[in-house]
């Protein structure tokens, strides 16, 4: 018996050669070439390791390190690989190039910079380089992955067919990205062994999260996705001496690959040949495409073969019926008539007696009497004849004619033959027979007897019925004429339809034949292959005992676990220590907010107190007090946005100056967290947790259940459904929903009873509600009251969930925070800046940024300390700025920062930096133990936070605070102007006062009357026009995005599941429509903001119109500040309901991947789909436009009425004050005193 080795080299090579020849004969050159490459791989025993990974995760750098080369492959924080690079053992002065859609060429190995440029040349499919590789292994470097779409694209790279092992490299901060897990799931489905490399472990900070906890979280995430990597390694390519770096173990493991090379290669060849046969199956289908196209055009007219067959038989029956219609009418109608005549009772006993008397009168020698004359006898005979005739006429009318009319009248309707006047004429039909018929029926020489009377009446009835039949024939023939015309008219169409259905059935039969030909062809390839390889006893190389145990987290790590750093390093301590912190460092009194605002509050309060005693100033006093109250309680909302693990929470901690929020490379922020200044009620360190209401939680759970096709009537039933979920084959898009549902089910007992409540918890429990999905899934929001210089200025910091986490709750970006926040800080990560999640958020931001009253956006590139050179940092910043410009964000406030360095600088300054953190700080700054840490200012400047804070605090000071202060000062100035006016009026003499008083009264009357007559028709027209334009441009912008949205959602059709192409099309259509809905939601929100802004400006114009009108009479009469739209109910837009019937036949447009990629499949699908949705969207937008017009016009009218009423009051108050002044109603000394105090305030 031969060994496995002999079988591998001889039998496998023979099988590969046979397959190669078959594919060549079929014309499948591409897949035949792959088989040829596999034969070479088998012969040379080439062991290949393919490197895949997240963008800028370090996969190219890792290959450089493995090959002991510093700069062989290009590395960059941006995507550095645009094509695949095959690195094979050996030395050569040439490199191989595979241009896209062009033949392979070889060129001289260029200089390193030029080679790097080739690696980034998108016109090249791949490159081939010969180099000295460790253990003689071959490597493949591939482009980075930053989304599920790009991962799926990379999964179709033919490099995977040559890979014996995949090294998947993930950045320590982005391991749990859905793009990572999705790609790994694809590898696992194809049975491709893979290692998971968690790179940049030097970023791990044990003070934030122990490595054991990180590993546990990662293991849980992998388990949730049912991912089973061969090994997980932690590496650091910048610090190979890092205690957690397992680079040497990785190298040792790769060395093991060479030892088990033959088993690996055989296993890979077997796996890859299956994949090649599958690819050839698609090629074979494409080769049949010309034949299939001839049939598909006919088949597309049909619903399915069974229904087509039934329709064919139905058409045959219709034709047969129509052809025989005239005969059918005659035969079926005569059956009814004969049945009527057979049962018609013409001769009763009395009638037979009359017949007997007639017969007797016809006997020879009959006389009317013994002495009757011949004339009298003839008269008697005629009388008897007419008597019987009249009775027969009456009885036939009643028993035959009436029924016969009905039968004949029903014929046209029964056979769908409308005949003009036919029924009216039939209703007048009469059948007449002469009396002579009665005599003609008598047999000559017949003797009158009972028997003959019976025979006579029978013969007479037969004769009469024959007459009725003949009369009916006339009417039947008339209907038959109509039937013949109908046959001539309808038969050609039915015969044509019959031929169409015959062709359809022929097409179905031909397609079945082609399918059978395809299936038999593929079966002929698979059968011998599977039969042969079944003899190989594949001793799995990946058995645990064959690999070094290099992967266990060291036991000492557990002993090094530290408690989570709390506020000032003490919040993980006892409650008494926390109280001491609060008492000693932070006063219990309520905050004062920004000094300028507090000073302005005092000025407004003083102003109101000064004028309160003055008659006619009550409105002014109320306005002053309301503004003071708003400023006193004013909070500036600052919202943090960005992809998960971009460093939002870390940045928040740097701004707060302490480790307040939990930070880890896992997605930590599962809820919206607010950091607020303490109040009298909520002291420093107090945490409020607002739990979801029962309806809100129920809605969330039901929405996630719907992804699995499940429904429930309430939360209790939904929880039962969760426990019954089949999690064995969960679609990728459903994974985040599964995480959320499992979290709800796990922790339901402890929090369900508190739904809708607001819990106050100690800080040490705050972290659980932020990080743990088991609790976070029940949380609406968390508020932490924390005193620091930032919050003392009245700033509320809002930390939002990441936008690209595997958790569904992490991806719900709060639109209201974009709209209502006073400032928005967008954080992107230095490695892989402006990832897909960033682009999607900025697309949403770009839709609404023009509605902001001021530029409130700040953009930060976090972890900028990772830059190896200033030039590299500049490159990244330019890249981010270019992408921001593409989102129509011009001249952005863009800052590189290192939040970790900034936080450590602030903690060091405060003396709260723990020894382990000091060591990390030194390592990051590359300082020796003898060197001093930098001064705080230098540390903050080097971290980049100093420049940002200067700009950010300047924005708060100059734009937010100064605007509020300026508006308050203007109001005080108007009070001062009013007092000046009163003093001027009080100085006039008595005669002037009378005249002035009369003039003022006249002004007041004219102004109040004129205000009522000011028309708003122009504003109504402008508002309607504005909304029409807004809706028009929504449709225009969406139309421009159709192509991109289509490509993003239909990419899987390049390689759908082989057994479910139609299901894949339906999924793509559903995803496309869902993304269209998301786009429309964002657009309608932006439209609402623009409409609100337009209404606000229109109200300002109305106020200016009022002010201009008032100033025509009295320029000293000033009105209030600009109006503000009060909170309004949410506008309810109509629901967009797709016409699903319109999408039903779209699946038939998809033929196969090749037709989709190279033929007209994609174009035809896109054009057809857009033609279907465009009119539906346009109609829906029209409804939205009408809803907008009604809603905003009503709001505008309401606010205008408020303005008018307020203007009335101000005008009346103004003239009331003047009247008081003219009537000596003011104490001039006090008025002068008030004037002096107000002047001091201004």
C-alpha positions, 0 to 999 in steps of 0.5 A, a space after each residue: 500500500 502506497 503512503 500518503 506522500 505517494 498518493 499526494 504526489 502521483 494521484 493528486 497531480 494526475 487528477 489536477 492534470 485531468 481537471 486542467 485539460 478538461 477546463 482548457 478544453 472548455 475554454 476556461 483559461 483563467 481557472 485552468 491557470 489556477 489549477 496549473 498554479 496549484 500543480 506547481 504548488 503541489 510539486 514544489 511543496 510551496 507553503 504560502 501564508 497570506 496576510 489580510 487585515 484591517 487598514 493600517 493594522 500593521 500587516 505589511 509591517 509585520 511581513 517586513 519584520 518576519 522577513 527581517 526587512 525594515 522597508 521592503 513593503 510600504 507602510 503608512 497610517 493610510 492604506 499603503 497596499 492597493 494590490 496583492 504582492 506575492 513574495 516567493 523565496 529566492 533572489 531575482 533582479 526582476 519582478 512580475 506584474 499582473 496589470 488588470 485585464 492584461 498579460 503578465 510581464 516581468 520588469 527589472 526590480 526598481 528602486 525601493 520608492 518606485 517599488 512602493 509606488 507600484 504597490 499602490 498602483 491601482 492599475 495593477 492586479 498584483 505583483 510578484 517579488 522573489 526574496 529571502 523569506 523565513 523558512 522558505 515560506 511564500 507570503 502574500 500581502 493584500 490591500 487593507 479592509 475597512 468595511 464588510 464590502 471591502 472584506 467581501 471583495 478581498 475574499 474573492 481574491 484568487 490569492 486565497 486559493 493559494 494560501 495554506 494559512 491566513 494571518 489576519 492582523 487587527 489593530 489592538 484598538 479595532 479588533 471587534 470591528 464588524 468588518 474584521 469578524 465578517 471577513 474571518 467568518 468568510 474564511 471559516 466558512 471556506 475552511 481556510 485556517 487563520 491566525 488572529 494577530 492582535 497587533 500594537 499590543 504596546 497600546 495596551 494600558 493595564 490601568 485601563 483594562 487588564 489583558 486578561 479582561 481584554 482577552 476574555 472580551 475578545 473570546 466572548 466576541 469570537 464566540 458570539 460570531 462562532 469564530 475559531 481561529 487556530 491561534 491568537 497572538 499579541 504582537 508589537 512591531 514597535 516594541 518587540 521587547 514588550 512583555 506581552 509581545 508574542 512575535 517570537 512565538 508567531 515566528 516559531 509557529 510559522 517555522 512549524 508550517 515548513 515541517 508540516 508542509 506536505 500535509 498543509 499543501 495537500 489540504 490546501 490543494 484539495 480545498 482550493 480545487 473544490 473552489 476552482 470547480 465552483 468557479 468553473 461552474 460559474 464559467 460554464 453557466 456563462 458559456 451557456 449564456 448565449 443559449 440561455 439568453 434565447 430562452 430567458 427572454 421567453 421565460 421572463 414572460 412566464 411566472 413559473 413552469 407549472 402555471 405556464 403549463 396550466 395556462 397552456 391547457 386552458 388556452 387549448 380548451 378555450 380554442 376548442 370551445 370557441 371553434 365548436 361554439 356555433 355547434 355547441 349553441 345549437 346542440 345545447 339549446 336544442 337539448 333544453 328545447 326538446 326537454 321543454 317540449 317533451 314535458 309540455 302538457 298540451 292534452 289534458 282529459 278535457 282537451 282529449 274530449 274536445 279532440 274526440 268531438 272533433 274526430 266524431 264530427 269528421 266521421 262519414 255520415 255525421 250530422 249536427 242533428 237528425 234533421 239538420 241541414 248540411 250547412 248546419 252540420 258544416 257549422 258544427 264541424 267548424 265550431 268543434 275545430 275552432 274550439 280545439 284549435 283555440 284551446 291548443 293555442 292557449 295551452 301551447 302559449 302557456 306551456 311552451 311559448 313562454 318557456 321557449 322565449 326564456 330559453 332563447 333569450 338566455 342564449 347570448 348571455 350564456 355564450 357572451 354574445 351580445 346581439 342588438 335587439 335580440 332579447 326584445 324581439 325574442 320576448 315578442 315571439 309567437 308560434 302560430 299553427 293553422 286549424 287545418 293542421 288539426 284536420 291534416 293529422 287525422 288518419 283517413 278511415 280512422 274510427 273514433 275510439 278511445 285508443 285512436 283518440 290517444 293516438 291522434 292527440 299524440 300525433 297532433 302534439 308531435 306536429 305542434 312541437 315540430 313547428 315550435 322546433 322549427 321556429 326556435 331554429 330561426 332564433 338559434 341560427 341568428 345566435 350562431 351567426 354572432 358566434 361565428 363572428 366571435 370565433 373569427 374575431 377571437 380565435 387568432 389571438 388565442 392561437 397566438 397566445 397558445 403558441 407563446 405558451 408553447 414557446 415558454 414551455 419549450 424554453 423551460 424544457 431547454 433550460 432544464 436541459 442546459 441545467 442538466 448538461 451543466 450539472 452532469 458536467 460539474 458532477 463528472 468533474 467532482 465525482 472522481 475528485 471526491 472519490 480519489 481524495 476520500 482515500 487520503 487520510 488527512 492528518 490534520 496539521 492543526 491538531 493542538 499537539 502539533 503547535 507550540 503552546 504560545 498563546 496562553 495569557 500569562 498567569 502573572 497578568 491576573 496578579 497585576 490587575 489594578 482597580 479601575 482609576 477613578 476620579 483623581 485616582 480615588 473613585 475606586 476607593 471607599 465611600 468615605 474617601 470619596 466624600 473626603 474628595 468631594 468635601 476638600 476639593 470641590 465646594 458643595 455650593 452650586 456652580 457659578 458657570 462662566 465668569 462672564 455669564 455670571 457677571 452678566 447675570 448680576 448685571 441683568 438682575 441689578 437692571 431689573 431691580 432698578 426699573 422694577 419700581 418704575 411704572 410701565 416697565 413690567 414687561 421689561 422687568 419680566 424679559 430681564 429676569 427671564 434672560 438672567 434665569 436662562 444665563 444662570 442655568 445656561 449649559 453649553 452642550 459639547 457632543 463627541 462623535 467618532 468610530 468606536 475606539 477612535 478615542 472619544 472617551 479618552 479625549 473626554 478624559 483628557 479634557 476633564 483632566 482625569 480618568 472619568 470615563 472607562 477606556 479600552 480597545 473594546 467598544 466601551 460606550 454603549 450608552 450616551 453619557 453626559 458629564 455635567 457640572 455639579 448642582 446643589 441637588 447633585 454633588 460631585 461624583 453623583 451618577 444618574 442612570 435613566 432606564 428605558 421605558 417599557 414601550 421604548 425597550 419593547 420597541 427596541 426588542 421587537 425591531 431586533 427580533 424582526 431581523 430574525 423574522 420573528 414577531 411578538 405582541 409584547 415584551 414578555 412574549 418577545 423574551 420567550 422568543 429570544 430564548 428560542 432563537 436558533 443561533 447556529 446560522 445567524 446572518 452577518 447583519 443580524 449579529 449585532 441584534 443577537 448581541 442586544 437580544 441576548 443581553 436583554 435576556 441575560 439581565 432581565 430579572 434585575 432591571 425589568 422591574 425598574 424600567 422608566 426609573 431614574 437611578 442614582 448610583 455610586 461611581 464605582 457602579 457607573 462603569 458597569 452601566 457604561 460598558 456592560 451590554 447586559 446593563 447598557 441595553 436597558 439604559 436610556 442615558 447616563 449623567 455624571 456630575 463632575 467638577 473640573 475647570 471645563 464643567 465649571 464653565 458650564 460645559 456638558 460633555 456628551 460621549 456617544 457610542 461608536 458608529 461601527 461597532 458590532 453592537 447595534 446600540 453602538 451604531 445609533 448616532 443621536 441626530 438631535 445631538 448634532 442639531 442641538 449641541 453647541 459644539 461637535 467634536 469629531 474624533 478619527 483615529 490616526 491609523 486608518 483615519 476617515 474610515 467608512 464609519 467616519 464617512 457615513 457620519 460626515 455624510 449625515 453631518 454635511 446634510 445639516 451643517 449649513 443650518 448651524 448659526 455658527 461653525 461649531 465643528 471641531 475635527 481631531 485626529 487622535 493618537 497622533 503620537 503614533 506618527 513616526 515623522 512630522 512628514 507622516 503626520 502632515 500626510 495624514 492631516 492632509 488626507 483627512 482635510 481632503 476627505 472633509 472637503 469632499 463632504 463639503 466641510 471647507 476650512 475645518 478646525 483640524 487638530 492632531 492630538 494624543 489624548 493619552 499623553 495629554 491626560 498623563 500630562 494633566 495627571 502628572 501636574 496634579 500629582 495623581 499619575 500612578 507609578 505604572 502610568 509614569 512608566 508608560 508615559 516615559 516609554 511613550 516619550 522615549 525618556 530614560 529613568 534619569 530624565 524628568 517628565 516634561 513640564 505640564 505646558 510642554 507636555 500638553 503642547 507636545 500632545 496637541 491638546 494645548 492648541 485644541 483647547 486654546 481654539 476650543 475655549 476661544 470658541 466658548 469664550 468668543 462665540 458662545 459666551 460673547 454672543 449671550 453677553 452681547 444680547 444681554 448688554 443690548 437689552 440693558 442698553 435699550 432700558 437705558 435708552 428708554 430711561 433717557 427718553 423719559 428724562 427728556 420728556 419730563 424736561 418739557 414745559 406744560 404746553 409742550 407736554 399737552 401737545 406731546 401727549 396728544 401726538 403720542 396717543 395718535 401715534 399709538 392708535 395708528 401704530 396698533 391699527 396699522 400692525 393689524 393690517 400688515 399682510 403676511 401673504 408674501 411670507 406664506 408664498 415664500 415659505 411654500 416656494 422654499 419647501 418646494 425647493 428643499 424637496 426638489 433638491 432632496 430628490 436631486 441629491 438622492 438621485 446622484 447617490 443612487 449609483 453608489 448606494 446600488 454598488 454598495 448593496 449589490 456587491 455580493 452578486 459578484 459572488 452570491 451563494 451558489 445555491 441561492 442567487 435569487 435569495 441574494 438578489 432579494 436581500 440586496 434589494 431589501 438592503 438597498 431599499 433600507 439604505 434609501 430609507 435611511 438616506 431619506 430619513 437623514 434628508 427629511 431631518 435636514 429639510 426640517 432643520 432648513 425649514 426651521 431656519 427659514 421660518 426663523 429668518 422669516 420671523 426676523 423679517 416680520 419683526 423688522 417689518 413691524 419695527 420699520 412700521 413703528 419707526 415711521 411714527 416714532 424712532 424712539 420706540 424700539 422692539 424686542 430682540 430677534 424672535 426664537 421659535 418655541 419648542 414645537 411638536 414633532 412633525 409626523 411625515 407620511 410613511 413610505 410604503 414600497 409597492 413590493 409587487 413592482 420588485 417581484 420580477 427583478 430577481 429574473 434580471 440576475 443571470 450569473 456573476 460573469 453576466 453581472 460583472 462583464 455583461 449588462 446584468 448590473 446596468 439593467 438591474 440598476 436602471 430597472 430598480 431606479 425606474 421603479 423606485 423613483 416615481 414612488 419616492 417622488 410621490 412620497 416626497 410630494 406628500 412630505 412637501 405638503 405636510 411640511 407646508 401645513 406644519 411650518 405655515 401653522 407654526 409661522 402664523 402662531 409665532 407671528 401672532 405672538 410677535 404681534 401681541 408682544 409688539 402691541 404690549 411693547 408699544 402700549 407700554 412705551 407710550 404708557 411710560 411716556 404718558 406717565 413721564 409727561 404727567 409727572 408720574 416719575 420721581 425725577 431724582 430716582 429716574 436720574 439715579 437709575 440712569 446713572 446706575 444703568 450707564 455704569 452697567 453698560 
